[in-house]
Amino acid sequence: MITKDRLLKERTRRRFLFTGLHLLLYFSFSLNWTSWGSFLAERLGATYLSGAIVMFVVLVVLFIVLESVFLWLSQREERS
């Protein structure tokens, strides 16, 4: 039997993990303005897309997927 206190600690730990991952991914976009991310300014092949635009789109999709996973885990936990 899981106590309310333990359940609250697990939820808080999971939320901090997801928040930390979100922040890490969010600040990874700052690579666009550093020398480490200079490759992101280049065009991808013969397209008009740059690495920065692709990175932005991938990050948005990742944020949506991560939040969906978090919500799914929370709902699954509430049902059991």
Secondary structure, DSSP 8 states (H G I E B T S, - for coil): ---HHHHHHHHHHHHHHHHHHHHHHHHHGGGGGSGGGGGGGSB-TTSS-BHHHHHHHHHHHHHHHHHHHHHHHHHHHHH-
